[in-house]
Amino acid sequence: MNYNSSSDKELLEYLKNDSQGAFTEIYNRYWKQLLSVAYIFCKDKSVSQDIVQEIFAKLWSRRAELDIEYLNTYLASAVRFSVFKLIYKQKRRLEIESQNSELELSTHTEEQIDARFIQEYINKVVEQLPEKCRIVFKHSRSCGLSTTEIAIELGISKKTVEGYLTKGLKTIRLNLRNAMNLF
């Protein structure tokens, strides 16, 4: 089969059906672009290559699970997410080491860094929710208000509040699952 004339959507379908040819075409189509994106952010060719290789390895290993709308955007976002996670971890390590030069990084510290990074990512996803959905979600999660309290405060029905919360959580889960699948 000639995959180079296939659209990204077609390649994703072939990939879900374990097509190595489709994977090779995706790799050939996007690796240079992804390497450039990684290099722009981290300025290290070796690290950039590692990031791109890891993303493609995860793409292959999780091919059946992924729900990707736009392949190029998804892959570029995965690279940026990986680079930012790497930069954040490096920065945090330097901060910890400067506070106490004898402190060894523990698994606990790594978990804290990961948790904080994930929380920051979730916050960014929340900011991209539609306005009313975002407001309801923040009232629920940040202010700790119940669905009844939110409904009263915003002058909407409790069912509408529940609908917005469900939509917000679904969007966050989908974004987080897709992002984490490549790490």
N, C-alpha and C positions, 0 to 999 in steps of 0.2 A: 504494500500500500504506500502511496506517495503522501506522506504527512505534511510536507512543506506547503502544500496548497490548502491544507485544512485550517479552519478558523480556530481561535482559541477555545471556543465552546465545544467544538468537535474534538479537539485534542483532549480537553478535560474529560469528555465522555469516554474516549478511548483509554485514557489514563485510568479511569475508574474501573475499566475492564481489563486492567493489568497489561496494557500495551506498552512494551518497552520502546517501541518505535515512536509512539506519541511522546513518551517521556524524553527521549533523545531529541525530538524536534523542539519540545518546550525548552529544554536545556540549551540547545543551539540557538534558539530564537532569543533567549533572554539573558544568558549568562554574562555577556559583555556589558549589557545595560545595567544589570544588577551589580556587577563588579564596579562599574563606574559610580553608581549611587553609594555603595559601601565606601569606596575610596574617598569620595567627596567628604564624607563625614568623619572617617577615622584616619585618613592620610597614611595608611600602612597597607602596602600591597598584600603582604602575607596574611594579615588579619582579615582584610577584605576578601581574599580568596577563601579563607576558612569559613567566614560567615556565609558566603554564597554557596559553598559546598554543603554546609550544614543545612541550609534552607532547601536545597534540592534533595538532599538525603531524606529530610523530613517529609518533603512533598511526595517522594516515592513511597516511603514507609506508611504514610497516612492517606494515600491516594483514594481509598474507598470511602473514607470518612469525610473528606473535605467537601464543603459546600461553597464553591467559589463562583462569584458572579462575573468579575472581570479579572482575568488572570494577571495581566500586566500590573494593574493597580495593587492586587493582592500581593504579588511577589515583591514589588517595590516597597510596600508597607511592611512586609516581613523583614526586608533588609534594614529599613530605617528602625524598626522596632528592635531588631537584634543589635544594631550599632548603638542605639540609645541605651539599651540595657547594658551593653558592655561599657560604654562611657560612664554611665551612672555607677556601675559596680566599681570601676577603676577609681572614680572620684571619691566614692564612699570609702574605699580601702585606704586611699591616701589620707583622708580626713581622720580615719581611725588610727592609722599608723602615726600620724603627726600628734595626735592626742596622747598616745602612749606607744612609744617605739618598741616596747617589749611585748605588746599585745599581739597574740597570734589570732588570725581570723578563724573563727570557729564555725561549725555548721549552723549554729544558732544565729550568728551574725549574717551568714549568707541567706538564711531564711528570712531574717528581718529585711534585708535589702530586697529580696524577691517580693516580699509582701508589700513593701512600700512602693516598689516599682509597679506592681499590679494595681495597687490602689490608685496611683497616679494615672495609669492607663484607663482604669474604670472612670475616673473623674473626667478624663478627656472625652470618653464615649458619652457620658452623661451630658456634657456640654453640647454635644452634637444632636441630642434628642430634640424632637419638635418642642416648641416652647411650653405648651401646657403639660405635656408629658414630663418634661424636665422639671417644671415647677412642682408638680405633684410628687415626683420621685425625690426631689431634694427635701420637700416638706416631710416625707415619710422617713427617709434615711438620715438626713442631716439634722432635722429638728426633732425627729422621733415622734411625730404626730401619728395618730391612728387614722384609719380611712374615714371614720366618722368626723374626726376633728378637721381633717383636710377638706372634706366635703362641705362642712359648715363654713370654714374660713374662705374657701374659694367660691362658694355658692353654686356648687355642682352636686350631682347625685353621688351617693356612695358607690354605685355600680360604675359610674364614669371614672371615679378615682381608682377603683380596682382595675378597670380596663387600662388606664394609663400606667399603673404600676406593672401590670402584666406585660404590656408592650415594652416598657422600659427594661424590665428584667430580661425579657426575651432578647432584646437588642444587645444588651450587655453580655449575656451568656454567649450569643452567637459571635460577637466580636472577640470576646475573650477566648472562646474555644478555637476560633480560627487563628488568632494570633499565637496562642500557646501551642498549637499543633506544629508550629514551625520552630519551636525551641526545645 
